[in-house]
Amino acid sequence: MSNPRIFVNPKSGSIRVTGTVDLVDADGNILETVENIKFCGCGQSKEKPLCDGSHKGLTKE
C-alpha cells in the first residue's frame, strides 16, 4: 500500500484520499482496495458515502 494523503475541501467538506487504501468493515476485514477515492461531505451525493459532485450545485448564503 502506498502512503495515502487526505485532503478536506473546506468549501464542500468532501474528503479526497489519494493513493491506495483498503476499505475495511467493523471487524477489520478488507472489503475493497481502491485508489484515489473521494467521500461526500455535503450530504447531497446520491452515491453516499462517495462524492458524486452534487456539491457543485449548492449555493452559499
C-alpha positions in Angstrom: 0.0 0.0 0.0 1.3 3.5 -0.9 1.4 6.4 1.6 -2.1 7.9 1.1 -2.7 11.6 1.5 -6.0 13.1 2.8 -7.4 16.4 1.6 -10.5 18.0 3.1 -12.2 20.6 0.9 -13.1 23.5 3.2 -16.0 24.6 0.9 -17.8 21.4 0.2 -16.5 19.3 3.1 -15.6 16.5 0.7 -12.7 14.2 1.6 -10.3 13.1 -1.1 -7.8 10.3 -0.4 -5.0 9.9 -2.9 -3.0 6.8 -3.0 -4.1 3.2 -2.4 -6.2 2.4 0.6 -8.1 -0.6 2.0 -11.7 -0.1 2.9 -12.5 -2.3 5.9 -15.6 -3.3 7.9 -16.0 -3.0 11.6 -14.2 -6.3 12.1 -11.2 -5.2 10.1 -12.0 -7.4 7.1 -10.9 -5.8 3.8 -14.0 -5.1 1.7 -12.2 -3.4 -1.2 -8.8 -1.9 -2.1 -9.2 1.4 -4.0 -7.1 4.2 -5.4 -7.9 7.9 -5.2 -11.3 7.8 -3.6 -13.5 10.8 -2.7 -16.1 10.9 0.1 -19.1 13.1 0.4 -19.0 15.9 2.9 -22.1 18.0 1.9 -24.7 15.3 2.3 -26.1 15.8 -1.2 -24.5 12.9 -3.0 -26.7 10.2 -4.5 -23.7 7.8 -4.2 -23.1 8.2 -0.5 -20.7 7.7 1.1 -18.9 8.6 -2.1 -18.8 12.1 -3.6 -20.7 12.4 -7.0 -20.0 16.2 -7.4 -23.5 17.2 -6.2 -21.9 19.9 -4.0 -21.1 21.9 -7.2 -24.8 22.8 -7.5 -25.0 24.2 -3.9 -25.1 27.9 -3.4 -23.6 29.8 -0.5 -25.8 32.1 1.5 
